[in-house]
Amino acid sequence: MRAAALYPAAGALLLTTLSAPADAAPGSGVALAAARAAEQGIVFGKCAGARGLPDGVQCGTVSVPLDYARPRGKQIRLTVSRVRATQRDPRNSKRRVPRQGALVFNPGGPGASGLYFPQVGQLPEWKRLGAAYDLVGYDPRGVGRSAPLSCQDAGHVNTAPSAAPTHPSEAYKRERITQAKAYARGCGRRAGSALRHYNSLNNARDLDVLRAALGEDRLTFVGASYGTYIGAVYATLFPSHVRRMVFDSAVNPDPAQIWYRNNLAQSAAFEGRWADFREWVARHDHVYELGDTAERVLRSYERARTRLATEPAGGTVGPGQLQAAFLQAGYYDDYWPSRARALSAYLQGDPKPLVALAAPDRAAAADAENASAVYTAVECNDAPWPTDFTVWDRDNTRLARVAPFETWDNVWTNLPCAYWPAPRQKPLDVRTGPGELPPTLVLAAERDAAAPYAGALEMHRRLTGSVLVTERDAGTHGIAGGPNRCVNGHLEAYLLEGRLPARRAACAPRPEPRPADRPEKAAVRAKG
């Protein structure tokens, strides 16, 4: 679809106070903290209090300075998880595989926990990597069990049912502005002066301390989504500390895009993925009966939105919950069948599948609140944002004319940054020159909406010597270790052997998901 033209917002952006990155180069606070971590190491043991982690996963902590300008000042503890390299070849159990060190993973967010990553070694696609590497995950600063950040009571999270107007009224905008201001004040009140230290520069510095604590001279790292930005900042600050790096679903690291314009690009891209989903549903109209064209599927969706606005399903699923559930289909193809089935069943008079998918999970409210707090703090701290709502209104009203699906919902998620109480940073100019950085691998799906493909191209351009592998005509967010054997072949060749293709390579897309029958159709077939 045609991208909307956007007005420049530089005037409003620069009204926010800038603070230049301090201690960006190796040495000083980072070197002191890393040396201390290398001496102390990490004592791994049982993962006490971590829900759902099996006995084979070990946990420990590493201390990092809250403020790297004061490395001997207040320390915070990051929780780290690990599964040791099996050193057994999954293709030949009698063959011993040399251990290559620790492979550290960051899942992105900002605000996502990486503690559960080491379990991927049980999956067939990861067994060869789990044989050669200790698989290491961690909760970044502020997340989960690493000095958790909070901006409001968990009871205020996921209030339902809620509205999700694609073209909001002026009254609704004023209501959301009030909420954004209150949320920003809550972040400042709860975190105090520490709030400013939750940012991408410190996330990259923490990664170097973690490297040292693991006993690694050089870092082997896989970052997904926002995790690619942490990796890119790390590569810029500490290029000589990099062994191998994978950037999976790379975000655009151009300082001019961090983060206001990246969110505009994301909203535009989700419109394309929303269309991909509806076209798939239309191709399977014999299963779902939602319409045999993307436009007719959209009309079915809008009928559900209208009905839910007056009578929420299960008392908790309104238009906001419907939109959130279907937004996930923009991230992952695997979600397409369940979303189509739930919408079909709802319009046929059975709301249970939709309620099961979209109703808020009260048990997860505290984790959701924490993730939202970290996301907001990092994005708001990292860069200037428009401080005048008229800029947001102008850009997003224009964008919503051609990309209504996610535009305004994305605004409300990020609007606290307009009223942020902490000083903003000037984004680092991510880039490396010839010979500064070992070869790295950038992975991207061509129709990824959460990390639009232009970001992968920019990451590839800025990291000299990197290689870009593209999954053509695909849009799943996060493609490393998934079902695409071509992508996994490049991943394994690089991480296990240091082997990369020419400057760019392409893989055919993964197969489309298979449709799931509506329950009544499956029952009829079983009886037959």
PAZAKOL-175641 format. One record per atom (N, C-alpha, C): x negated, y, z negated; residue in three letters. Coordinates in steps of 0.02 Angstrom, whole numbers, plus 50000, padded with zeros to 5 digits. Atoms other than C-alpha are relative to their C-alpha. Example, Ala and Ser with C-alpha at 12.3 -4.5 7.8 and 13.67 -1.06 7.14 Angstrom:
// residues 2
499554994150000ALA493854977549610ALA499555006050000ALA500424994150003SER493164994749643SER500395005549963SER
//
This chain:
// residues 528
499584994150000MET500005000050000MET499565006250000MET500374993849995ARG499475017950027ARG499895002949930ARG500154997150066ALA498595025649877ALA500255007249997ALA499764993250010ALA499325041449805ALA499405004849993ALA500514994850010ALA498285057449817ALA500085002949930ALA499984997650069LEU497835063849644LEU499675006849996LEU500304993450010TYR497495081449587TYR499384999449955TYR500585000350045PRO495775084249509PRO500195002749932PRO499824998150069ALA495875085449320ALA499395002549962ALA500634998450033ALA494115091449284ALA500085005749949ALA499934994450045GLY494675107649204GLY500254997949932GLY499735002350064ALA495695098949071ALA499524995149967ALA500445005050029LEU494435084949049LEU499455003249959LEU500594997250032LEU493025096449001LEU500165004349940LEU499824996350060LEU493995104948863LEU499794996249937LEU500175004150057THR493505090448750THR499265000549985THR500704999650019THR491885091348652THR499624994050025THR500425005449977LEU490495080948728LEU499414999249952LEU500615001350038SER489125072648630SER499574995250042SER500435004149958ALA487655065648728ALA499824993649964ALA500195006350031PRO487185047448698PRO499355000849961PRO500604999650041ALA485935046448556ALA499674993149999ALA500385006250007ASP484565033348547ASP500184995150055ASP499805004449946ALA485005026348719ALA499454995150019ALA500555004349979ALA483275019348756ALA499814995249944ALA500245004650052PRO482545004248667PRO499525003649953PRO500414996650050GLY481685009448508GLY500435003349949GLY499654996450052SER482155019548357SER500514995649965SER499505003650038GLY483795013848280GLY500144993050025GLY499855006649972VAL484124999448399VAL499414995349987VAL500585004350010ALA482344992648388ALA499934997949927ALA500045001650071LEU482374993548198LEU500534994749982LEU499465004750015ALA484054984648188ALA499864993250031ALA500155006349967ALA483504971448314ALA499444996249966ALA500565003350036ALA481874968048222ALA500244997049935ALA499725002550062ARG482814966048060ARG500424993750013ARG499585005749984ALA484064954248143ALA499594994050021ALA500425005549979ALA482684943948222ALA499684996549940ALA500315002850060GLU481874941548052GLU500514996049959GLU499495003250042GLN483504936947965GLN500354994250036GLN499645005149962GLY484294926648105GLY500744999849981GLY499305001150017ILE486064920048089ILE500074993249967ILE499885006350035VAL486544906847962VAL500694997550021VAL499375002749975PHE487874896348049PHE500274994649953PHE499665005050041GLY489134886047954GLY500724999350022GLY499305000849984LYS490984882347946LYS500325006850014LYS499644993849982CYS492164895148022CYS500595000949952CYS499484999250051ALA493124898847862ALA500485005650020ALA499494995049988GLY494754907847892GLY500155001450073GLY499884999049929ALA494674907148082ALA500514994850023ALA499465004549981ARG496304899748144ARG499854996650066ARG500035003649937GLY496234886148274GLY499324998150026GLY500675001949978LEU494354883748284LEU499844993049973LEU500155006850023PRO493864865248278PRO499344999749961PRO500605000850042ASP492484858448166ASP499365000850040ASP500614999649960GLY491254858048310GLY499755007150011GLY500204993049992VAL491224877148316VAL499735002649934VAL500304997050060GLN490064885648191GLN500055007650003GLN499964992750005CYS490164903648131CYS499465002749954CYS500474996350042GLY488974916248055GLY500105007450011GLY499944992749993THR488714934948043THR499325003150014THR500604996049988VAL487464947848101VAL500175007249980VAL499894993150022SER487294965248024SER499745004950052SER500204994749954VAL487234980548136VAL500155006749967VAL499854993450029PRO487164999048091PRO500675002750027PRO499404996549976LEU488825008148099LEU499795005650047LEU500264994449961ASP487815022848167ASP499274998750015ASP500695001649983TYR486215018948262TYR499535005849990TYR500434994350017ALA485575036448227ALA499794999649926ALA500165001150071ARG485535030648044ARG499954992549988ARG500035007350001PRO484945012648058PRO499944997049931PRO500055002550069ARG484615011147871ARG500625001849959ARG499394998150034GLY486325018047829GLY500504994349998GLY499485005050007LYS487985008947820LYS499954994750054LYS500025005649955GLN487984991747898GLN500704996850005GLN499395004049992ILE489454981847969ILE499804993150025ILE500165006949981ARG489504963147997ARG500434997850059ARG499665002949943LEU489944955448164LEU500034992549992LEU499925007250005THR490634937848160THR499854996750067THR500265003449940VAL489814926048285VAL500204992649997VAL499845007249997SER490354908548342SER499534996650049SER500485003649958ARG489304895048423ARG500174992650004ARG500055007349991VAL489344877548495VAL499334998650032VAL500675001449974ARG487614870448522ARG500034996450067ARG500065003549936ALA487074864448693ALA500014992549988ALA499965007350008THR487524846148711THR499374996650026THR500605002849967GLN485964843048819GLN500144993250032GLN499815006149965ARG486934828748900ARG500315001850067ARG499744998849933ASP487254828749086ASP500704996950005ASP499325002849996PRO489154826949108PRO500094995150058PRO499965004749943ARG488834817649271ARG499614993649988ARG500405005950016ASN487604805549193ASN499815000549926ASN500074999350072SER487724803449004SER499314997849974SER500665002250022LYS486004795148996LYS499465005150015LYS500504995049981ARG485134810349070ARG500015005849951ARG500054994450047ARG484514823448947ARG499875006450039ARG500044993649966VAL484704841549002VAL499595004849957VAL500384995150040PRO483424854648947PRO500445005749976PRO499634994250027ARG484144868148835ARG499695006450027ARG500244993749971GLN484034885548913GLN500105006049954GLN499894994550046GLY484504895948761GLY500735001249986GLY499314998150017ALA486074905148710ALA500325003750058ALA499604996549950LEU487424910648832LEU500545003949961LEU499544995750038VAL488374925448755VAL500555002450046VAL499414998149961PHE490124929648814PHE500385005649966PHE499544994850024ASN491194945248796ASN500614999950045ASN499395000849960PRO493024943548852PRO500325006550023PRO499724993749977GLY493364962048875GLY500485003149951GLY499524996250040GLY494844971948813GLY500015007350024GLY500325001150065PRO494194982648735PRO500504997549948PRO499585002350055GLY494864974048580GLY500114992549999GLY499895007349998ALA494814955648630ALA499474996449959ALA500455004250039SER494044942448518SER499664994950045SER500375005149963GLY492694931248588GLY499854993849959GLY500175005550045LEU492644919148441LEU500194993250029LEU499765006449976TYR493584905648536TYR499654997850065TYR500345001649938PHE492454905948689PHE499634993349998PHE500405006249997PRO491314891448636PRO500404993750014PRO499595005949986GLN492784879448654GLN500044998450074GLN499945001449929VAL492704881248843VAL499534994450022VAL500455005449983GLY491284868848840GLY500344993250006GLY499625006249994GLN492614855348827GLN500344999450068GLN499675000249935LEU493334860048997LEU499524997450053LEU500455002849948PRO492674850949151PRO499595005350036PRO500354994749962GLU492214867449237GLU499415003049962GLU500534996950041TRP491074872449092TRP499514994949971TRP500415005050034LYS490284855849041LYS499265000350019LYS500704999549981ARG488694858149142ARG499665005949966ARG500294994250035LEU488424875349068LEU499944998649925LEU500025001750071GLY488844868848894GLY499464994949983GLY500565004650011ALA487504855548917ALA499355003749993ALA500634996449998ALA486144868248951ALA499955005849951ALA500004994050042TYR486664882748840TYR500394999049935TYR499564998850058ASP487254886148664ASP500525005050023ASP499464995449980LEU488944894148700LEU500175004449940LEU499954995350056VAL489074909748592VAL500545005250015VAL499504994649997GLY490584920948564GLY499945004349938GLY500024995650059TYR490844935248444TYR500585004850001TYR499534994550005ASP492064948148382ASP499605006550002ASP500354993549999PRO491404965248437PRO500215004449941PRO499854995550056ARG491384979348310ARG500735002350003ARG499304997950006GLY493144983248250GLY500504994550012GLY499545005249979VAL493894967048315VAL500034994449949VAL499905006250038GLY494614952948210GLY499644999949934GLY500385001050063ARG493334947948079ARG499365004149999ARG500604995749997SER492044961348124SER500185007249982SER499814993350024ALA492454976548016ALA500625002650037ALA499414998649959PRO494234977048087PRO500255007249994PRO499734993349995LEU494944993648143LEU500764999650001LEU499274999750001SER496754998648114SER500225007250007SER499744993249991CYS497805013648166CYS500705000849972CYS499324999650026GLN499535009448098GLN500184993449966GLN499775006250030ASP500494996547998ASP500214995150054ASP499835005149950ALA500724980248091ALA500744999550012ALA499275000249992GLY502594981648062GLY500265004750054GLY499804995349947HIS502644995848189HIS499814997550070HIS500225002749936VAL501914984848326VAL500554995850031VAL499535004149963ASN502994976948460ASN500725000949976ASN499304998850019THR504604985148401THR500434998550061THR499585002449945ALA505984977748504ALA500734999949979ALA500134998949929PRO507044979648603PRO499785007250014PRO500244993449982SER506264994448692SER500145001550073SER499894997849931ALA506495004548851ALA499345000050037ALA500594999549958ALA505285005248997ALA500195003550065ALA499774996549939PRO505895018649119PRO499435000950050PRO500514999049948THR504945019049284THR499965007350020THR500004992849987HIS505425037449304HIS500305003449939HIS499744997850064PRO505585043949126PRO500275007250001PRO499724993350007SER506635058949078SER499535004449960SER500414995450039GLU505875074449000GLU500074998749926GLU499895001550071ALA506655069748834ALA499604993849979ALA500385006050016TYR505855052548840TYR499255001549998TYR500704998150001LYS504165060148882LYS499825003649935LYS500144996450063ARG504285071748731ARG499984995049942ARG500005005150053GLU504695056748621GLU499344996150000GLU500625003849997ARG503165047348683ARG499395004349983ARG500534995550020ILE502045062548661ILE499965000349923ILE499984999950073THR502595063448479THR499704993649972THR500285006450023GLN502195044948457GLN499254999650011GLN500725000249985ALA500485046848539ALA499615004349951ALA500334995750049LYS500025061348425LYS499974996749932LYS499985003450065ALA500565051448272ALA499504994249998ALA500465005649997TYR499565036348328TYR499285002449995TYR500684997350003ALA497985046648357ALA499835002449929ALA500124997850069ARG498175054548184ARG499904994049955ARG500075005950041GLY498385037248109GLY499314996850008GLY500685002649989CYS496755031348188CYS499495004149961CYS500474995750035GLY495835046348119GLY500064999549924GLY499895000450073ARG496615044847947ARG499724993449972ARG500205006550026ARG496255026247927ARG499254998750007ARG500715001449988ALA494505025648002ALA499545005549974ALA500414994450023GLY493895042747947GLY499435001550047GLY500574998049959SER492185048048006SER499704994250039SER500275005949964ALA491805030148063ALA500314999350069ALA499635001149938LEU493045031648207LEU499575001250062LEU500394998049941ARG491795039848326ARG499504994650020ARG500535005049987HIS490615024848314HIS500264993750035HIS499725005649962TYR491795012748402TYR500015002050074TYR500074997849930ASN491215015148581ASN499574995050038ASN500355004849957SER490395006148727SER499245000349990SER500724999750012LEU488635012648693LEU499824995849939LEU500155004150059ASN488685004948520ASN500154992750011ASN499885007049983ASN489444989048589ASN499404997050036ASN500595002549965ALA487944987448704ALA499404999449952ALA500545000450050ARG486744991248561ARG500094994049955ARG499865005950041ASP487604978148454ASP499804993650036ASP500175005949960LEU487334965748595LEU499254998749998LEU500725001050004ASP485464968748587ASP499804997449932ASP500145002550068VAL485454965948399VAL500204992649996VAL499785007049999LEU486444949848426LEU499504995650038LEU500515003649963ARG485174944348557ARG499414998349955ARG500585000950044ALA483774946748431ALA500164995149944ALA499815004450055ALA484724937948292ALA500044992750023ALA499975006849973LEU484974922748405LEU499314997350018LEU500685002249985GLY483094921948431GLY499845000050074GLY500094999849927GLU483204926148617GLU499575006150018GLU500414994449976ASP481824936748696ASP500385003950053ASP499604996849948ARG482994940248842ARG500714997249998ARG499295001650008LEU484884939848852LEU500284996650063LEU499585003049948THR485944927948956THR500725001449980THR499364997050019PHE487674935548962PHE500514999250055PHE499434999849956VAL489374933449042VAL500515004849970VAL499484995350022GLY490574948049028GLY500584999750048GLY499405000149959ALA492354947949090ALA500385006649990ALA499594994050003SER493404963349131SER499605005749966SER500384994850035TYR492884977249008TYR499314997549977TYR500655002950018GLY491494965348955GLY499475001250053GLY500494998449948THR490684969149123THR499715007049990THR500254993350012TYR490544987349073TYR499484999949943TYR500505000750053ILE489664982648911ILE499364997250029ILE500595002949969GLY488494971949014GLY499635005050042GLY500324995149957ALA488164986049137ALA499655005449959ALA500334995250045VAL487794998448997VAL499374996949970VAL500585003550027TYR486644985548919TYR499444999650051TYR500515000749948ALA485754982649084ALA499655006650015ALA500294993449989THR485485001349103THR499545002049942THR500404998150059LEU484835003748924LEU499414995449988LEU500505005150019PHE483854987548906PHE499854995350059PHE500095004549942PRO483424980849080PRO499484994649989PRO500525005050012SER481864971949019SER500224994549952SER499755005050047HIS482914962348892HIS500494995250034HIS499515004149964VAL484004954249027VAL499654994050031VAL500225006149966ARG483734936249081ARG500464998650060ARG499495000849948ARG485334932849179ARG500655003149976ARG499374996650017MET486984942249185MET500524998750053MET499435001049955VAL488674938249260VAL500535005249982VAL499484994950008PHE489964952049285PHE500634997350034PHE499405003449974ASP491654943249304ASP500595004849999ASP499464995149993SER493054954649368SER499755006849976SER500374994050021ALA491964970049361ALA500445006350003ALA499684993550000VAL492694986849312VAL499555005050035VAL500384994849965ASN492145002649401ASN499595003949949ASN500414996650050PRO490655009649303PRO499835007250016PRO500134993049981ASP490595026449393ASP500225004549942ASP499814995750057PRO490565039549252PRO500625004150014PRO499414996049984ALA491895049549344ALA500644996049993ALA499425004450006GLN493075034549328GLN500164998049928GLN499935002250070ILE492835031449141ILE500385005149960ILE499565005649984TRP494245029249088TRP500655002350032TRP499364997349976TYR495645040749146TYR500134997850072TYR499895001649929ARG495415037849332ARG500004992550012ARG499965007249994ASN495095019349311ASN500714997549984ASN499325002050017ASN496815018049231ASN500495001950056ASN499594998249942LEU497605027349378LEU499924994750055LEU500135005049948ALA496765015149498ALA500324993349981ALA499705006350023GLN497365000549393GLN500765000150011GLN499284999649990SER499175006549398SER500194999250073SER499875000749928ALA499105008149587ALA499904992850022ALA500155006949980ALA498344990749604ALA500534995149976ALA499495004650025PHE499674982549496PHE500625000050044PHE499435000049954GLU500984987949621GLU499914994950055GLU500145005049950GLY500134977149750GLY500084992949974GLY499935006750029ARG500054962249634ARG500734998349984ARG499295000950012TRP501874964649586TRP500344997950065TRP499735002049935ALA502274963449771ALA499784992950018ALA500235006849987ASP501194947749787ASP500454994949964ASP499585004550039PHE502214939549649PHE500694999350031PHE499325000249972ARG503884944349725ARG500024996450068ARG500035003649936GLU503354937949896GLU499954992549989GLU500055007150017TRP502884921249818TRP500684997349978TRP499335002150022VAL504574920249730VAL500474999350059VAL499565000249941ALA505444924149893ALA499874993950044ALA500165005949961ARG504514910049980ARG500294993749969ARG499725005850035HIS505254898349850HIS500715001449977HIS499304998350017ASP507024904949852ASP500434993849991ASP499625006250009HIS507654887049867HIS499954997349929HIS500085002150069VAL507004884449690VAL500315005149952VAL499824994950049TYR507344901049604TYR500645003950016TYR499394996549979GLU508774908749704GLU500025007349975GLU500054993050018LEU508164926349667LEU499975004650061LEU500044996149939GLY508104932049848GLY499484997250047GLY500475002849952ASP507244926950008ASP499545005250031ASP500494994949983THR506284943250028THR499765003349935THR500264996750060ALA505204953149907ALA500475005449976ALA499534994750019GLU506484967249910GLU500604997149964GLU499435003150034ARG507894955449862ARG499804997449931ARG500255002050066VAL506844948349721VAL499975006049954VAL500024993950040LEU506564966149661LEU500705001949976LEU499324998350020ARG508444969049660ARG500244995349944ARG499835004650054SER508654953449553SER499685002149934SER500364997650060TYR507344959949432TYR500345006349972TYR499684993950023GLU508194976949425GLU500694998649969GLU499365001950031ARG509874968549388ARG499884997749928ARG500165002350067ALA509064960149240ALA499815005849955ALA500184994050039ARG508294976649181ARG500625003849977ARG499404996250016THR509974985349188THR500424996349947THR499615003850048ARG510854971349095ARG499675000049931ARG500355000250064LEU509514970348960LEU500015006749964LEU499974993450031ALA509624989148930ALA500635000849959ALA499374999450037THR511414987148871THR500114994249952THR499915005950043GLU511324969648796GLU499354996149998GLU500655003450002PRO509564963948746PRO500094992549989PRO499985007350007ALA509284945248762ALA499734998049932ALA500205002250067GLY509194937048593GLY499945005649951GLY500044994250044GLY509354954248518GLY499325003449999GLY500684997250004THR507494957748548THR499695001350068THR500314999249934VAL507144957248736VAL500385005250040VAL499724994649959GLY507514973748821GLY499565001150061GLY500414998649940PRO506764981848977PRO499255000249986PRO500724999650017GLY505104984948888GLY499694993149994GLY500265006850009GLN504894966648842GLN500004996350067GLN499995003049933LEU505404961249017LEU499405002350041LEU500554997249962GLN504124972749095GLN499334997149976GLN500635002650028ALA502744966748977ALA499894992750021ALA500075007049982ALA503104948549016ALA499814999350074ALA500145000549928PHE503074951449204PHE499345003450019PHE500674997249988LEU501514962149193LEU499474994649997LEU500485005550005GLN500604946249142GLN499944996250066GLN500035003249934ALA501054939149312ALA499545003850047ALA500484996149961GLY499994953149385GLY499284998249984GLY500675002150020TYR498494946449290TYR499844992950025TYR500145007149990TYR498684927749317TYR500534996650043TYR499555003849958ASP499454917649458ASP500344994349962ASP499725005750037ASP499724903349336ASP500655001849965ASP499394997950035TYR501094913649254TYR500595000850047TYR499464998749953TRP502124915449413TRP500594995249991TRP499425004450005PRO503194899649396PRO500425001149937PRO499624999150062SER503674902649214SER500405006550001SER499644993649997ARG504154920849247ARG500604999450048ARG499455000849952ALA505184916549401ALA500554995749972ALA499505004550029ARG506044902349311ARG500415003549946ARG499644996550054ALA506474913349160ALA500495005250028ALA499564995049971LEU507184927249269LEU500604996650033LEU499465003649967SER508194914849371SER500504997449949SER499555002750050ALA508904906349217ALA500415005549967ALA499644994550032TYR509344923049137TYR500585002450043TYR499484997549955LEU510314928949288LEU500544994750013LEU499515005449994GLN511184911949292GLN500374998949935GLN499645000550062GLY511764914449113GLY499644996649943GLY500385003250053ASP510394905949012ASP499415004449980ASP500544995450019PRO509314918648917PRO499434996649963PRO500505003150044LYS508304905848817LYS499295000250029LYS500694999749974PRO506794904348936PRO499705007049998PRO500254993250001LEU506654923348947LEU499845002149929LEU500144998350069VAL506774925448759VAL499364996549976VAL500605003750020ALA505444912048735ALA499375003450027ALA500584996849969LEU504274921448853LEU499885007149974LEU500074992750008ALA504614939548809ALA500135002649930ALA499864997450067ALA505194940948629ALA499355001249962ALA500614998650037PRO503894948848514PRO499824994349952PRO500245005150046ASP502834936648414ASP499805003549935ASP500124996450063ARG502964943548238ARG499374997449964ARG500585002850034ALA501614931648176ALA499355002850026ALA500614997349969ALA500364939648295ALA499965007649996ALA499974992650002ALA500794957648250ALA499365003149975ALA500624997150028ALA499234960648145ALA499434999750051ALA500525000549948ASP498084954248283ASP500135004950056ASP499844995449945ALA499014964548413ALA499865007249979ALA500144993250024GLU498874980248306GLU499255001450001GLU500734999350001ASN497004977448284ASN499735000850071ASN500244999649931ALA496724974448470ALA500175006750030ALA499804993549974SER497694990248513SER499575005649971SER500404994850033ALA496715000548387ALA499305000350031ALA500675000149972VAL495034994948457VAL500015002350072VAL499944997749930TYR495594997148637TYR500045007750002TYR499904992849998THR496165014848601THR499375003749978THR500594996550026ALA494635019748499ALA499445000050052ALA500565000449952VAL493375013648628VAL500145004250061VAL499844996249940GLU494265020948778GLU500015007649987GLU499974992850016CYS494585037648693CYS499325002849983CYS500654997650020ASN492835039048621ASN499505000350058ASN500515000949948ASP491925034148781ASP499915006050046ASP500034995049947ALA492335049048889ALA500525005449988ALA499484994950002PRO493315065248910PRO500654997550031PRO499335001349973TRP495185063748942TRP500375006650008TRP499594993949997PRO496455076848997PRO500315001449931PRO499714998150065THR496995086248841THR500665003650009THR499374996749984ASP498485094348926ASP500464994950033ASP499565005149973PHE499975082848957PHE500245001750071PHE499784998449933THR500425092449114THR499574996750053THR500445003549953VAL498915084349198VAL500224992850007VAL499755006949999TRP499505066949150TRP500674999750039TRP499344999949970ASP501265071349203ASP499965000850076ASP500084998649929ARG500735078249371ARG499724993950038ARG500325005649966ASP499585063749417ASP500444993850002ASP499635006250005ASN500725049949358ASN500705000550030ASN499374999149964THR502355057149424THR499884998850075THR500175001049929ARG501525057549595ARG499864992650014ARG500175007049990LEU500825040049575LEU500614995449994LEU499425004250011ALA502465032749512ALA500484999950059ALA499575000149940ARG503325037449676ARG499834994250045ARG500205005649958VAL502325023849762VAL499804993849960VAL500215005550042ALA501815012949615ALA500365000349933ALA499614999050061PRO503225013049487PRO499924994549948PRO499955005850045PHE502974995749410PHE499635001149934PHE500404999750061GLU501574999349285GLU499785007049982GLU500314993450009THR501165017949300THR500165003149932THR499844996450062TRP502115025449154TRP499854995849938TRP500195004250057ASP501845010549039ASP499265000949985ASP500724998950010ASN499975013149066ASN499875006849969ASN500074993450031VAL500175031549023VAL500104999649925VAL499845000150072TRP500975027848855TRP499474996249961TRP500545003750034THR499605015348813THR499405004449986THR500614996050006ASN498235028248839ASN500105007149976ASN499874993050015LEU499085044548793LEU499705002349933LEU500344997550060PRO498345045148615PRO499335003250014PRO500644997049983CYS496715049548702CYS500055007550015CYS499914992849989ALA497445066648744ALA499965003949935ALA499964996650065TYR497565070548558TYR499504997049951TYR500475003950039TRP496065060948495TRP499625004349950TRP500324995850050PRO495295067348331PRO499244999649998PRO500725000950003ALA493515061148361ALA499675003250062ALA500344997249941PRO492205068948477PRO499914994850054PRO500075004549943ARG492065061448651ARG499274999850023ARG500675000649973GLN490495055348735GLN499995001650075GLN500104999649927LYS489805058548908LYS499814993050023LYS500155006949980PRO489845041648997PRO499294999350028PRO500675001549975LEU488165033849035LEU500024999250076LEU500065001049928ASP487625034549217ASP499714993150012ASP500215007049991VAL487565015749242VAL499674999250067VAL500355001649938ARG486255011149371ARG499304997449982ARG500685002450008THR484605001949390THR499645000750067THR500394999349940GLY483215004649515GLY499684993550022GLY500335006149975PRO482254991949620PRO499494997449951PRO500485003250044GLY481314979649512GLY500105001049926GLY499894998850071GLU481994986049347GLU500374994449966GLU499545004950028LEU483264972149322LEU499944993550039LEU499975006349964PRO483224953549363PRO500644999550042PRO499395000749961PRO484504948149494PRO500604998149956PRO499395001350038THR486274948049427THR500564998050048THR499455002749960LEU487924940549487LEU500655003749983LEU499354996650007VAL489544950449513VAL500534995650033VAL499445004049975LEU491154940249534LEU500625004250003LEU499404995949994ALA492764947949596ALA500524996550044ALA499445002049958ALA494474943049662ALA500245006150038ALA499884994349955GLU494944953949809GLU500635003949982GLU499374996650016ARG496714958049746ARG500115000749924ARG499954999050072ASP496334959249560ASP500285006949985ASP499704993550017ALA497424972949487ALA499705002949937ALA500274997550063ALA496704974249312ALA499305002950010ALA500664997449982ALA494964976849387ALA499995000550076ALA499964999549927PRO495254983349564PRO499334998950035PRO500605002349964TYR494014977149694TYR499495005550012TYR500474994449991ALA493274994449721ALA499505000449943ALA500464999950057GLY492524992849547GLY499434995150008GLY500525004949989ALA491584977149594ALA499495002550052ALA500444997249949LEU490894985649748LEU499545005349969LEU500404994850032GLU490315000349641GLU499494997049952GLU500475003350045MET489534988949510MET499434997050040MET500515003049956HIS488614979549648HIS499535005450027HIS500414994649972ARG488004996049722ARG499525002949948ARG500394996650052ARG487365002849557ARG499464995549969ARG500495004650029LEU486444987249497LEU499584997150057LEU500435002049944THR485034985449621THR499794992749992THR500185007150001GLY484704967249666GLY500574995449981GLY499435004350018SER486424961149613SER500294996850063SER499675003549946VAL487404948949721VAL500754999849984VAL499274999950009LEU489294950349746LEU500304993850033LEU499625005649974VAL490354934649766VAL500745001649993VAL499304998049997THR492154938149818THR500454994050012THR499475004849986GLU493664926749804GLU500515003750043GLU499584996649951ARG494614932149960ARG500754998849987ARG499275000650001ASP496494935449960ASP500264997049935ASP499795002550065ALA496624931149774ALA500025005849951ALA499924994450046GLY497104941749625GLY499964998349927GLY500055001850071THR496864931949464THR499425003849968THR500494996050038HIS495924942149334HIS499564995349959HIS500465004650033GLY494384932549278GLY499964993650040GLY500035005849954ILE493774919449402ILE499434995249983ILE500555004550018ALA492214911949321ALA500284993949962ALA499795006050036GLY492474893949268GLY500734998250009GLY499315001649986GLY494214893149345GLY500054994350050GLY499895005749955PRO494924881549478PRO499655000550067PRO500314999249935ASN493934888549625ASN499294997049999ASN500645003550002ARG492494876449657ARG499455004050033ARG500514995949967CYS491604888449773CYS499725005249951CYS500224995150050VAL491554902049639VAL499574996649946VAL500375003550053ASN490994889449508ASN499324997550023ASN500645002149973GLY489634883149622GLY499495005549997GLY500454994250005HIS488874900549632HIS499825001549927HIS500114998750071LEU489084902749443LEU499494995149971LEU500465005150026GLU488204886349402GLU499305000750030GLU500664999449968ALA486814888749529ALA499605005749970ALA500354994250029TYR486414905649454TYR499804998849928TYR500155000750071LEU486544901549269LEU499544994149985LEU500405005950014LEU485734884449280LEU499325000250036LEU500625000249960GLU484414887449415GLU499735006950019GLU500224993349979GLY484304906349441GLY500075001150074GLY499934999749928ARG484854903449621ARG500605004250019ARG499474995749977LEU485894916549711LEU500044999850076LEU499954999549927PRO486574918049889PRO499715006650024PRO500204993549973ALA486194932550004ALA500375005549963ALA499744994250038ARG486734949949950ARG500744999549985ARG499285001150011ARG488574945249969ARG500204993150024ARG499735006449978ALA489564929149984ALA500755000249987ALA499275000250007ALA491414924849998ALA500234992949991ALA499685006550011CYS492494910449939CYS500735000550022CYS499295000349984ALA494194905150004ALA500415000449935ALA499604999350061PRO495624908449882PRO500184993349969PRO499735005950033ARG496214895949754ARG500694998450027ARG499325001449977PRO497834886849797PRO500525004149962PRO499454996550034GLU499444896149759GLU500314995349948GLU499655004350049PRO500394890049605PRO500604996550032PRO499415003649977ARG501724877049635ARG500615002349962ARG499404997850036PRO503504882249593PRO500234994949949PRO499725004450052ALA504304875249436ALA500765000250007ALA499275000449993ASP506094869349451ASP500355003349941ASP499564998150055ARG507464877449352ARG500244993649966ARG499825006150036PRO508004865049216PRO500594996350030PRO499415003449974GLU509704861649295GLU499844996350065GLU500185003449938LYS508904857349463LYS499594993749985LYS500395005850019ALA507644845749381ALA500444994549973ALA499555005050028ALA509044837149287ALA500404996550054ALA499635003049944VAL510044834449446VAL499574995050037VAL500445004449964ARG508534826849531ARG499874993649960ARG500125005950042ALA508214815349382ALA500594995250001ALA499415004249997LYS510004809149386LYS500054996450066LYS499975003049934GLY509884806049572GLY499514994350008GLY
//
